[in-house]
Amino acid sequence: MVIHCSKNGNLDVLLEILDLPAHFHKEKLNIAFVLACREGHLDIVKHFLKLGIDINYRLHYSLIGHNDWSAKSGFIEAARATKIDILELLLKQKGMVIAPTDLTFIYTNYIFNEKVFNLLAGDERCNWYEYDYAVFKKLCLRNFSEIEKLSIVLKDFRNHSKRIFNAIYSSWNRNSTVIWKFYKLLEQDLDSYDLVGKSDGIILEAAKEGQWQVLLKMKRWKIPVMQDTAGEAFIQACSEGQVETAKVLIRDFHVDINYRRPSKESAFIRAGSRAQPSTVALLLSYKELVVEDSDLFLITRGFNRSRYSKNIKIVLGYLMQDSRCQKWNELAFVELCRCGYHQVVQLLLNREYFDHSVNMQNAINAATENGYLAVAKLLIEYPKNRGSINFEAILEIAIQIKAREFIDYLVERSLIDINNERIMALLVKFAVLEDYFKLWRFVQHYGDFTSRVELLLERLISTVTIESNSWEIRLAPLHPRLAFPLLLMSSEDCFAKLTSTSVSVERLKDIVKGLQS
């Protein structure tokens, strides 16, 4: 009842209850005090203070049916609920302790209120730094006009400038204008802050978002930028196609256009693999750009994962025209084939300086696996192809992807020996399983089929199922035109291998003859 009256502001009833000679559990009184602070019942809060309530009591929300297990005090609840009169009263109490985490609790998912902020900022017990920079970060997310109030708390961050920049960086996407007001606050006193390496997050985010004006501002304020940071920012800008930002980094920050990450990834590789024509063209316009042998491979490898596939052909066009991009090593060439860029592959094959020692097998396999059969045919028919091609391996891939026309192409061009036991078994099995009658007739007509049927059957046993219960032969999903000739042409011994112990060979033959008739 005490809790109910405190929450609803029924002071008279509360006084009557408290005057009763009953013993009230201390925990209940503390809960009632916190709830009164949250609901803004000033008279009830004053009365509790007269009773000597524990002003620093922290309530676990689990006690009142909430899932939040964070400990909250009357002070926190009054501030979050913007109960100014309660907050003023509590701040006047000398015995009240403001814990380092209290400000974090207040400003988590909290709508900014100027009066509350001014009260807290004016109290020396509110140490804005002890609890990390969570509150500062929350303030950075607020509106432009409210950012000016940060000057109140900046004094506590004088020796912790990295936290300031981290707070700005984390708020970038939601309020990019915060950086201008923030720097305006610091501009007159920049020498007091150790800014070396502390503004990295802002530089990288500005480069990624194309905010070259921010970079110029930092340059004007002489905020130091480390070369590694500038190089990483340059890679980010080129990766996102931010041409103007890349130009500013080259011109004003003297970035090395050949800067590479520890992984050896450069701006050229990132721009190319993400299919950014504008920044690829920019980089190729600089004579200083160095293109290493592995760069083209790393670019083409990224094409498969690129979100900008419509620009890939434009990027390839720029690369094909540049003299530094003439040497496509085997790995890069295979990746091109894997991506199915028919015209580019054809251009490379026709160039005099094309490396004829390239292993065409890998390139054909890559193109076939991804279904780029026109590229595979182009490579197979390349007249200067010196390496021996394993057509059996290509056939297996074609069967895997069920490329009927490509299998026909291999068979009709006599690129595979259909009388080879393994190849014939592969073809017959594909014809049987896929009900591909055209291939079946071709193998029957041109191959030494009859003498090999028993071997074929042995290879195909795994595809045959016998349903003994219904006395029915099932070669599902086989067509009778394919299944029954195989069974009839086999010898009794081979035929018996397909049967279960409960089904006689004679009975099976009778079933087959009956079905044929």
HELIX and SHEET records of a PDB file:
HELIX    1   1 VAL A    2  ASN A    8  1                                   7    
HELIX    2   2 LEU A   11  ASP A   19  1                                   9    
HELIX    3   3 LYS A   26  GLU A   39  1                                  14    
HELIX    4   4 LEU A   42  LYS A   50  1                                   9    
HELIX    5   5 TYR A   61  ILE A   64  5                                   4    
HELIX    6   6 GLY A   74  ARG A   80  1                                   7    
HELIX    7   7 ILE A   84  LEU A   91  1                                   8    
HELIX    8   8 ASP A  102  TYR A  107  1                                   6    
HELIX    9   9 GLU A  114  ALA A  121  1                                   8    
HELIX   10  10 ALA A  134  CYS A  140  1                                   7    
HELIX   11  11 PHE A  144  ILE A  152  5                                   9    
HELIX   12  12 LEU A  154  PHE A  157  5                                   4    
HELIX   13  13 SER A  161  SER A  170  1                                  10    
HELIX   14  14 VAL A  178  GLU A  187  1                                  10    
HELIX   15  15 LEU A  190  SER A  192  5                                   3    
HELIX   16  16 ASP A  200  GLU A  209  1                                  10    
HELIX   17  17 TRP A  212  ARG A  220  1                                   9    
HELIX   18  18 GLN A  227  SER A  239  1                                  13    
HELIX   19  19 VAL A  243  ASP A  252  1                                  10    
HELIX   20  20 ALA A  267  SER A  273  1                                   7    
HELIX   21  21 PRO A  277  LEU A  284  1                                   8    
HELIX   22  22 ASP A  295  PHE A  303  1                                   9    
HELIX   23  23 SER A  309  ASN A  311  5                                   3    
HELIX   24  24 ILE A  312  GLN A  321  1                                  10    
HELIX   25  25 SER A  323  CYS A  325  5                                   3    
HELIX   26  26 GLU A  330  CYS A  339  1                                  10    
HELIX   27  27 HIS A  342  ASN A  350  1                                   9    
HELIX   28  28 MET A  360  GLU A  369  1                                  10    
HELIX   29  29 LEU A  373  ILE A  380  1                                   8    
HELIX   30  30 PHE A  391  GLN A  400  1                                  10    
HELIX   31  31 ARG A  404  GLU A  412  1                                   9    
HELIX   32  32 GLU A  421  GLU A  434  1                                  14    
HELIX   33  33 PHE A  437  TYR A  446  1                                  10    
HELIX   34  34 THR A  450  ARG A  452  5                                   3    
HELIX   35  35 VAL A  453  LEU A  460  1                                   8    
HELIX   36  36 ILE A  461  THR A  463  5                                   3    
HELIX   37  37 PRO A  480  MET A  489  1                                  10    
HELIX   38  38 GLU A  492  ALA A  496  1                                   5    
HELIX   39  39 VAL A  505  GLN A  516  1                                  12    
SHEET    1   A 2 ARG A  58  HIS A  60  0                                        
SHEET    2   A 2 ALA A  71  SER A  73 -1                                        
SHEET    1   B 2 THR A 465  GLU A 467  0                                        
SHEET    2   B 2 GLU A 472  ARG A 474 -1                                        
END                                                                             
